[in-house]
Amino acid sequence: MALSTCFLPHFPRALQGRAKNSAASRIVNELQKLRDLALPDLAALLGGLLPADFFAKAPDAKAQRERLYPPVTLFWAFLFQVLNPAMPCQEVVGKVRAWVISRGEKRRKPSLGTAAYCEARCGLSLRLPQAVFDELREHLQRRAASAWLWCGHHVKVLDGTSFSMPDTGDNQLQWPQPCTQKKGCGFPVAKMLGLFCLSTGAWLGHALSKWKAHDLGLWHLISHLLVKGDVLVGDAGFCAYALMAELKGRGIHTVFRLHQKRPKDMRRGKKLGRDDRLQDWHKPAQRPAGSPWKKRAWNKLPASLEVRVVRVKIERKGFRTRCLWIATTCTDAVRYPAEKLAELYYRRWSIELFYRDIKTTMHMEVMRTKTPDMVRKELLMHAIAYNMIRAMILQSASQHQQELGRISFKGAVDMLRQWLPQAAACHEQPRKLARWHEELLEAIASVQNPLRPGRREPRAKKRRPKSYQLLTAPRHQFQEIPHRERYRAVA
């Protein structure tokens, strides 16, 4: 039997070695080290949205060697910069340096230069933010189970958008600028197809391509995010026979605006009600040129498809469209009345508001990074920040019995920014931090958008811009006219 007592009692115990730590204690120590690498303010308020052992299991979260910017610290610093769009890299470096000094450790202080931070961001693996995004998506999907449902279905909405980025050679090669812009005068533009949950506003996934790509061409990159029983809502660009037939075969319903090339004839098909017909659509004899469906997938599509066509008359003041045509595979007129279909498509406009929150409130309309790899990381970090805000709004609405759609997204972002400094001060006091978090949720629930039915706001600017010339040639060739304060743009 092994003896734990030395025969020589006055012999130094340091020479006896240390007792071996248990596996549980090693895991606890490892988790504590990873928590210590997170910025205290963000981790205190937003870290609870992730499992406690997430970064211990996440890919590429552990640094292989001692670094000034470990992956966990770098992730939270990058997220802090995304939540504060006007913040330069210099300010983020200063924040990390102040945090390291405040901890009083022997760890080397980061330099105030931005080179190390920028190089570390470039070296950050895309797998870590992707794992965070996937975890947040699953978290919001679980919460959506108790949120708003339409006729017992989860509704997902689909639409495309675009964003620009710095004019660098690598970005131009990956996402060329529109052909209508002169060389040296434009910016690279990327096309993005996004999928959102209509009940919670969660960003579920996206696909990127060049600006001239059609939305249907990107569909197959995110089609796996839909499950049986879902309802997909989109505009007329998605009203294609192949897409509706494919989703129908998977048990997924579609509600689209009728494509402009489809005949609007209420004399065809079986009558289900006033301005409501059940029609048979037939698969085209030949696969359309440029179709994203390959020949084998096209041949598997059924020869015909039952589609319900509903005409909705809109008589609200301020709306441009007076007559709306909807095509859907929800053929049961009793379970899915025409009024509910019209209301559902009316809510499709929510995705435009989601994009406004992302591109205008979070300033994602123009990216700041200069390489395609960094643009993808920046896009993913915007998606993570957006979903974290949505998760807090959902939690706030649930606890304080508020209507989810009324809570202001911009107000939630503003409240979070103001709550962060105090959260850093009490991150080591669990009870005080819990009370501070509850105060934040109450503040988020209090900032609501006013009800303005029928409100119309034209997209026009009242304040006049400065009378600068338009850049019509590369900067090294451009000649500025004298007396530019008298310059007037040619109409």
N, C-alpha and C positions, 0 to 999 in steps of 0.2 A: 504494500500500500504506500502510495506517495505521501511524504511528510511535508507539511507546509511550514513547520517551525525549524529554524536553523539550530544546529547543535551548539554553535557559538553565539550566545545572545547578544554580545556586544559587537558582532561582525556587521558591517554596513549592509542594510537591507536593500540598498540600491543594486547590489551585485546579485540579488536573488531573482531579478527579472520581474516582469509584470504578469498579472493574471490575464488570461485570454478573454477578450470581450465576447459576449454572446452575439449571435447573429441579429437578434432584435435590437440590442444596443447599438450595433454598427449601423443598422438601417436608420435608427433614430438620429444618430450623429450625422449621417449622410444627408438626411432630410433637413436637419438644422443648418448644415453648411450651405445647402442650396437656397434655403430661405434667407440666410444672411447675405447672399449675393444679390437679392432683389432690392430695388429702390424702395425704401420703407413707405413712402406716401402712396405710390401706385399699388404696391403689393397689399397694403392695408385695406384699401377700398375696392380694388378689382381682383385681388388674388383669390378671394373667396369664390369667384365664379369658376375656378379650376379646382380639380381634386387636390388634396393636400400633398400627395406624392406624385403629382403630374410631372414635374421637372426631373424627378428621379427616374421616371420611365420614358420620358420623351426622347426622341432620337436627337443626337448631337447636342444635348443640353449640358453634358459634362465636358469641361475643358480637359484636353489631354495633357496640358502642362500649365504652369503658372502664367497667368495673363493679366494685363492691366484691365482688359475688358473681357471677362468670361462671358460665355453665351447667354447665361441668365441675366446678368447685369446689362449686357448689350441689348437684349430683347426689351427690357423695361425702359431703357434709355431711348431706344428707337420708338417705342410706343408713346413715351412722354412727348417726343418731338412731333409725332403725328397728331396728338391731341392739342398741341399748341402750334398751329401751322406757321405762325410768324417767327418761330424760334429758330435761330441759326445753329449750326453745329457747335460754334464756340460756346454758346450758352449751355448746351447739353453737357459739354466737357466740363464747364465750370460747376454744373450741378453735381456730376459724378465726383469731381475732385473734392468739393465741399462735403459730400457724404462720406467719402473715404477718410477725410481728416477728422470728421466728427466721431467716427467709430474708435479712434485712438489706437488702431492696430499698427503693427510694424510693416504692413503691406506698403509697397512703394506707391507714392502718390502719382496719379496720372499727370502728364504734362498738360499745360494749358493750350498747347498746339492741337489743331484738329486732325492732323495727319493720322495719328494712331487710331482715333475713333473712326475716321472714314475708312481706313484700311480694315479695321475690325468689322465694320458693317459689310464691306465687300466680301469678307471671308465668312460671314454668318451663313450657315447652311439654310437653304430654303425649307428643309424638312422640319425644322423647329417651329417657325411660324405657321407652316401648314398643319402641323399637329395641333397647335393651339386653336387654329381656325376650325378644324374638324371637331375638337372637343366642345367649343362654344356652340357650334351648329347643333350638335347632339343635345347639349344642355337646353337650348331654346326649343328644339323639337319636342323634347320631353315636356317642357312647360306649355307648349302649344296644344297638348292633348286636352288641357282644361280651359283653353282659351276659346275664342270665337270659332264656330264651325258653320258651314253653309250646308243646310239640308243633310247634316251628319257627315260632311266631307271636309277634309283639309284642303284649302285652296292655295295654290301657288301661282304666282304671276310672273310673266316672262317679258322682257323687253331689252332692246339694245341701246347703247349710248356710246360716247367716244370721249377721249381726253387727249390732251397734247402733252408735250414734254420738251426738255431742252434740245436745241438743234445741234446734235453731235453726229459724227459719222456713223457710229454704231447704232444709234437710235434710228437714223434715217435708213440704214440698211435693213433693219428689222421691221420698222413701221414707217414706210415712206410718206412724205407729205402729200396732200392732195395735188392732183395735176393742174388744178386751176391756179396754184400759187407759183410765183416765179422762184427759180432756183436761188437759194441764198436769202430769200425773203420770208419763207414759211417755216413751219415747225412740224416735226413728225406727229402723226395722229394715229392712235390705236383705236380699233373697234372692240367693244366689250359687250358680250351678251350676258346679262345677269338674271339669276333666278332668286325670287324672294318669297317668303311666307306672308300671305296676305293678312293673317290674323295677328302675328307678332311683329311683322316688319323685318324679320331676320334675313340676313344676307346668306343664302344657302350655297351659292356657287357661281362661278363665272368662267367665261372662255374668252381668249384674246385672239385677235387677228388684225389684218391690215384694214384700213378705213373703208375700202371699197367692198369688203366681204359682206355677203348677205347674212342676215340673222339665221336663216335656216341652215346655212353652211356650218354654223357653229353649234347647232343644236345637239349633235351626237356627243359632243364633249361634256355635256352636263345632263344628258338624258338619264343617267343612272341615279340622279337625285330624286326622281319621282318614283313613288311606290303605288301598288295597287290600291284603288279607292280614292286617290287624289283627284282633284279637279284643276286643270291648267287653264289659265285665262291669258289671252294675248290679243294683240291688235290684228288688223287685216293681213299684215305681212306673214303671219303664221297660219293663215287659213289655207292650208294645202292638203290635198287628198292624202298624200303619203303620210304626213305627220298625224292627221286625225285617225287614219286607219291603223297605223302602228300603235298609237296610244290606246285605241279601242281594244286592240288585241291584247294589250297588257292590263286591261281593266282600269284604265285611266280615262276620265271624261275630259272633254275639251269644250271651252266656251270662247269662240273667237268672233271678231267682227267679220262679216261676209266680205270676201275679196271683191275688188271692184270689177274683175273680169267675169265673175259668176253672174248668171242672169237673175235678176230680181223679179221673179214671177210667182205670184201667189195663186196662180191657177193650176200649178203643177203639184202633184203629190196628194197625200191624204190630209184632209182638214182635221186639225186638232182643236181649233178654236179660231176666234177672230184674229187675223194676221198671224196665224200659226199653222205651219204646214210641215208634214213629214215627207221628205223626198228621198229618192234613191240616186246617189251619185255613183258614177261608173269610173273605174280606173282608166286613165288614158291608154290608148292602144300602144303608144311608144313612150319610153322613159324620156322625160324632157331633158334637153341638152343642159349640161352643167348641174344636174340634180345631185344633191349630196347623198342620195340613196344609191348604193352600188347596184349592179344588175341583179345579183343574187337576192339582196334584200328587197328589191323592187318586185321580183317575180313572186316572192312570198306574200305580198300584199293581197288582200281579197279583191275579187273582181268588182264588187259593189259594196256600198256602205250606206246605211240609213243615217241621214242627217236631218236634223230639225232646224228649220229656218223660221225665225221670228222677226216680225217688223214692229219696231217700237217707235211711237211718236213722242217727241220731246217738245214740250211747250213751255219750258222754263225760260225766263228772261235772261239774256246774256249768253246763252249757249248757241254755238255756231250751228251745230247739226240739228235739224228739225225731224229727220227720219233716220232711225238707226236700224240696221239689219244685222242680226246675230245668227251665226251658224254654230250648232252645238250637237254633240253626241248624247246629250241628256234627253232621250226620246220620250221618257215617261212624263206626260203632261200633268198627271195628278201629283206626282212627287215633286216635279220641278215646274211650277207654274211660270207662265211667261213673265209675270211681274217680278218674280224672284230672279229670273235670268237677267232681266233688264237692270235690276238693282245690283246684281253681281258684276255685270260688265261696267256699270257706273263706278264701282269701286276699283276697277282696273286703274283708274287715274292715281291710285295710291302709289304705284311704282314710280310715277313721275315725281311724287313728293319724296319718296325714298331717295331717288337720285339727286333731288335738290338738297336733301340733308347731307348726302355724301359729297357732292361736288361743290356746293356753295357754302354750306355751314362748315364742312371739314376741309374745304379747299383742295379737293382732289381733281378739280377741272384741269389743273396744270400741275404735272408732276415736277419734282425738283431734281431727281437723280439723273445721271448722265449715261448710264449703260442699260441695255435691255434686262440684264439680270437684276440690277438694282431697282429698275422700274417694277418688275414683278414682285420683288420683296416689298417695295413701298406700297404697291396695290394691296398686297396681302395684309400688311400692317394696318392700312385703312379699313379693310374688311374686319379685322380683329377689333379695332377701336370702335367701329360702328356697332358690331354685335355686342360688345361689352356695354355700350350705352343702352342698346335695346333691351338687354337683360336686366339692367337696373330699372329702366322704365317699366318693364313687365312686373318686376318685383314690387316696385312702388305702387303701381296701380292695383295689384292684388292685395297688398297689405292695407291700403287706405281706401279701398272700394271706389276707385275712380275709373272713368271710361278710358280705355287704353288709347284710343285714337285722339283724345283731347289733350294728352300730355305733350308739351312742346319738346321736340328733340333738341333744339338749340338751347332751350332753357335748361335741359338736363346736362348738356355739355358745359354750360356756364356755371351751374351749381357745382359740378364735379371739380372744375378748375379752382373754385374758391374754397372747396373743402379739403383739397390736397395738403396745404401747408400744415394745418392742425392735425391731420391724420398722421403725418410724419412725426409729430411731437408725441403722440400717444400710441404709437404702433406697438410698444412693449407693455401696454396696459390694456389687457383684453376687455375688461368691463367698460372702461372709458371709451375705447375704440368702438365697441358695440353700440354704445349710446350715440356716438358721433355718426356712425353709419346709419342709425335709425333717423337721426336728424336730417341726414342727406336725403334719405328716401322720402321723408315728409316734405322737404323743400322741393324735390322733383315733382311730387304729386300736386303741389300747390301752383306750379307754373303751367298753366293750361292755355291752349289756343282758344280764342273767343269763337262763339258760334256766329257765323256770318252767312246765312243761307242766301244763295243767289248772288253772292258778291262777285264782282268782275273787276279785275285789275289788268289793264293792258300792259304789255311788255314794252314800256317806253321810259326813257330817262328824262327827268325834269332838269337836272343840273347839267349845264353845257360843259363839254370837255375842253381842254386846252387846244388852241389852234395850231397844233403841230402838223408837220407834213406826214404823209404816209410813206413808209419805207418801200419804195418801188424798185430798189436795186440793192445788191449786197453792200454792207456798210463801208467796205474799203473803196467802193466805187461811187457811193452816193454823194451827191453835191447838194449841200443845204442852201436854199435860196436866202438872200439877204432880207432883212426886215420880216422875220418869220411871224412876228406878232400881228402882221397885217395879212397873213396868208389865209386864204379861204379855200376849203376843199371844193373841187369841181363837182357839181351835182350830176 
